Structure formats: C-alpha cells, structure tokens
Amino acid sequence: MAGLYAVLRTRGSNWEESLAMEEQADWDAHAAFMDTLYERGSILLAGPLGGSGDILLVMRIFAPDDAPGMLAIDPWIRNGLLRITHVAPWTLRLGSLD
C-alpha cells in the first residue's frame, strides 16, 4: 500500500541565482512534468521552502526508492537545476489531504 513521503530537493549546480524560478531553463517542461505527477496523485503538495534553496514535495509512493526513480525524468533533475537530498516517510497527524 502506498504511503506518504516527504521529499526534499535542493537547487543544483546549474541553478541561476539571478533568475526567478519561472525563468530557469526548461521551466515549461518541468512545470508540465510536475503537473502530470500531481494529476496522477503521486505528488500531493509541492513548493519552495522560504529563505532556502529547498523544495518540499509530499508524495504518495510505495517506498522511499520510488521517489528518485519517478523524479529522475524531471527536466530539472536531468539538467542539474535540482537534486534530491532526502526522502523520509511522513505521518499526517493533523488535517487532511482528501
């Protein structure tokens, strides 16, 4: 059965600090990829963590190893704009994702 996982990604070596997120190379392809994972229900929540170069994803997957495989085809992973730094099971204690 699939469970909830927190996936942390951080900016890679090809991230252009002088550009906004939407101005980074391959933004449209990255956004379309993320939208597809969201529509499939694999990504439930996603967004940058303020004041850092990190991005938090809450994913519904079967095992921690599923996240790197699933995200490997993200254009921003392939072109060095993002990299995965941590994947951990996440327990929702308050609220709902329904």
C-alpha positions in Angstrom: 0.0 0.0 0.0 1.3 3.5 -0.9 2.2 5.8 2.0 3.1 9.4 2.4 6.7 10.6 2.0 8.4 13.9 2.4 10.9 14.5 -0.4 13.4 17.4 -0.1 15.0 18.7 -3.2 17.6 21.5 -3.4 19.0 23.7 -6.1 21.6 22.1 -8.2 24.8 23.5 -9.7 23.1 24.8 -12.8 20.6 26.9 -10.9 20.9 30.6 -12.0 20.6 32.6 -8.8 19.8 35.8 -10.7 16.7 34.3 -12.3 13.3 33.6 -10.8 12.0 30.1 -10.6 9.8 30.6 -13.7 12.8 32.0 -15.6 15.0 28.9 -15.1 15.9 26.8 -18.1 13.2 24.3 -19.1 10.6 25.8 -16.8 7.7 24.8 -19.1 8.8 21.2 -19.3 9.5 21.0 -15.6 6.1 22.5 -14.8 4.3 20.1 -17.1 6.1 17.1 -15.6 5.2 18.2 -12.1 1.6 18.8 -13.1 1.4 15.3 -14.5 2.6 13.8 -11.2 0.1 15.9 -9.4 -2.8 14.8 -11.7 -1.8 11.2 -11.2 -1.9 11.6 -7.4 1.8 10.9 -6.9 2.5 14.4 -5.7 0.0 15.8 -3.2 1.8 19.0 -2.2 4.8 20.8 -3.6 6.5 24.2 -3.1 9.7 26.0 -2.2 10.7 26.5 1.4 11.1 30.2 2.0 14.6 31.5 2.7 16.3 28.5 1.3 17.0 26.8 -2.0 15.0 23.8 -0.9 11.7 22.4 -2.3 9.3 20.2 -0.3 7.2 17.5 -2.0 4.7 15.4 -0.2 4.4 12.3 -2.3 2.2 9.2 -2.2 4.5 6.3 -3.1 5.2 2.7 -2.1 8.8 3.0 -0.9 11.5 5.7 -0.5 13.3 4.4 -3.5 10.3 5.2 -5.7 10.9 8.9 -5.4 14.3 9.1 -7.1 13.1 6.8 -9.9 9.9 8.8 -10.5 11.6 12.2 -10.4 14.7 11.1 -12.5 12.9 12.2 -15.7 12.1 15.7 -14.4 13.9 18.1 -16.8 15.2 20.0 -13.8 16.9 16.9 -12.4 18.3 15.9 -15.8 19.8 19.4 -16.5 21.2 19.9 -13.0 18.8 22.5 -11.7 17.5 20.3 -8.8 18.7 17.3 -6.9 17.1 15.1 -4.2 18.6 15.5 -0.8 16.3 13.5 1.4 13.3 11.1 1.3 11.5 10.1 4.5 8.2 8.6 5.5 5.8 11.3 6.6 2.9 10.8 9.0 0.0 13.3 8.7 -1.2 13.9 12.3 -3.5 16.9 11.9 -5.6 17.9 8.9 -6.4 16.0 5.7 -5.2 15.6 2.2 -8.6 14.4 1.0 
